Amino acid sequence: MPDHTKTAQGRELAMGPRRYSRRRFIGSSASALAVAALPGAARAATNYKGLDALVIGAGLSGLHAACLLQEQGLNVLTLEGRNRIGGRVYTLMDVPGNPEAGGEWMGANYARMMDTASKLGLEMLGPNEVSDIREWCYRIRGEYILAADWPGHPLNPMQGDDRQILPHRMLFVLSHKNNPLSGQPLDAWITPELARYDIPQTHYLKEYLGFNEETIRLMNVVIHTDHMNNTSALHEMRRYAVGEFSAKLAATRPDLPAWRQIKGGNSRLPEAMAASLENPVELNKTVYAFEDNGSEVTAHCMDGTRYTARQAICSMPYPVLRKVKFTPRLPARMERAIDEIDYGTSIQVHFLLKKNFWEFDELPASMWTDEPFERFGVHHRGPNGEPTSAVAFINGNDAYKYDFMTDEQVAEFTMRALERARPALKGALEPIGIQSCHREVHGGGDWVFWRPGQVSRFAAHMREAHGNIHFAGEHTALLERGMEGAFESGERAAVDALLRA
Ligand SMILES: Cc1cc2nc3c(=O)[nH]c(=O)nc-3n(C[C@H](O)[C@H](O)[C@H](O)COP(=O)(O)OP(=O)(O)OC[C@H]3O[C@@H](n4cnc5c(N)ncnc54)[C@H](O)[C@@H]3O)c2cc1C
């Protein structure tokens, strides 16, 4: 039985299990596609009267908020700047094997996301059903090293038992050592007692854990921020504490596999959520300004259209929000947070495979390296685990230099670097796509991260509403991270909006 509670205006809210409607999904998908196909002028003429809420952004957080508000009887319209649904969830349907270019893995702790997928009738694949990148070899300081040789290798900088940790696992395992957040509630990272760890991660690794420079250099190769000296240790501690929570769930609950993906590609989930909305998502609606007159919010779009509703939920990532004008202005602390908080960077270069190059040099197909292309992986996503495509995946500081290149130059630069490092790759690759959220107008980066000092200054305040505007998005999540963080934030923003409806 659902619990019922009342809003300030007396509206009754059902707080029990949610009812995403599969019937609506099927019924409205045709109309969503029809509206998406209309020319801009016709879409601009669409008239929405009596909207209770606008949701800006058709990523997971915005869509989850929109679905929840609709379930509670509100008239909701979602505006999306891109010409597709899903935001940072993006399955590449034109690359063999359909790899994920954005949000990829759901952990055992992704309760809201799994619940939504199953309510919409989507199937999920467990770790044994998604065959992907397999064994790595390592290329460090110009030398190839096999996994079996790493513990005894002279280039291994670690001591004692740590020497067993493979290079691609170093960041995860070593960052989690003596983690003060381990076993704490998931929101402990913002408590004042832990603010002493809001310091550079490199400092923490050196001074608290005693790691040497080379260990820290290798940990920093594939970093989900920009550089560890520019990352709060508290941010990394939180990252691994959430991972630990998920791992514990997977270990104790056989029904919750450690990793899952949506069958047919993760994009199927936001698409199904969007299609379940009665008002189809308006695509190509880039919002550049909000006006709040105290009783209504108007969102102004780049194509000259305006949409007005009683409240708005804004799920844009901060690097995009920086360019958006608010009337009245945002409070100073919020403006500073939006200006200063950044997202990790990455760029992916996807390739078709023209030959099984690993049969020529007999090394494992995938490489984890300290070269400019960082990780080069062969996806095995064929029906029987056959190799399907390859990707060079560059994260963090190393990804910034690609800002100065066109897509063609990125592909050329990466191919040449790969061929220099591994001659067997000559003639084996054909670039088919470059993907980087950081390069996209509506993106800004991969995942939010906190620089030293930012957790203490901003993390407790990012969920505050501004008049009738609420803020959602993975960056505002308190407990979870990534895709589940997006769901958590959408739920919180929807409840805030409902309480004022
Ligand atoms: C390469 C990569 C790998 C990842 N891997 C994982 C993973 O394995 N597991 C995991 O949990 N998470 C992962 N993530 C993170 C995860 O994808 C995101 O945290 C999550 O999808 C964010 O959802 P969101 O709704 O908060 O933001 P978004 O998905 O960014 O949604 C915001 C929406 O707002 C739209 N928008 C932006 N500006 C405007 C504007 N001005 N007007 C209108 N609309 C606008 C955007 O187009 C977008 O659709 C990964 C991300 C990337 C990029």
The ligand as an ORCA input file, in Angstrom:
! r2SCAN-3c Opt
* xyz 0 1
  C      32.391      8.244    -21.078
  C      31.465      8.138    -19.910
  C      31.422      6.962    -19.183
  C      30.567      6.850    -18.084
  N      30.472      5.643    -17.440
  C      29.570      5.499    -16.450
  C      29.340      4.218    -15.855
  O      29.923      3.196    -16.254
  N      28.436      4.140    -14.836
  C      27.740      5.241    -14.395
  O      26.927      5.121    -13.470
  N      27.915      6.445    -14.964
  C      28.795      6.605    -15.977
  N      28.953      7.814    -16.579
  C      28.256      8.986    -16.004
  C      26.770      9.015    -16.343
  O      26.602      8.810    -17.731
  C      26.205     10.358    -15.945
  O      26.511     10.629    -14.592
  C      24.687     10.449    -16.070
  O      24.237      9.916    -17.298
  C      24.307     11.916    -15.939
  O      22.922     12.099    -16.119
  P      22.328     13.546    -15.896
  O      20.890     13.489    -16.199
  O      22.748     14.070    -14.579
  O      23.100     14.484    -16.940
  P      23.056     14.451    -18.555
  O      22.943     13.066    -19.057
  O      24.217     15.263    -18.997
  O      21.687     15.202    -18.889
  C      21.604     16.593    -19.023
  C      20.771     16.863    -20.273
  O      20.621     18.270    -20.402
  C      20.760     18.598    -21.778
  N      21.149     19.996    -21.856
  C      22.358     20.531    -21.572
  N      22.328     21.862    -21.758
  C      21.072     22.172    -22.151
  C      20.436     23.400    -22.491
  N      21.083     24.573    -22.443
  N      19.132     23.360    -22.854
  C      18.447     22.182    -22.901
  N      19.027     20.990    -22.604
  C      20.321     20.997    -22.226
  C      21.832     17.651    -22.275
  O      21.828     17.524    -23.671
  C      21.462     16.366    -21.548
  O      20.574     15.577    -22.286
  C      29.777      7.953    -17.692
  C      29.804      9.127    -18.434
  C      30.631      9.226    -19.545
  C      30.606     10.487    -20.366
*
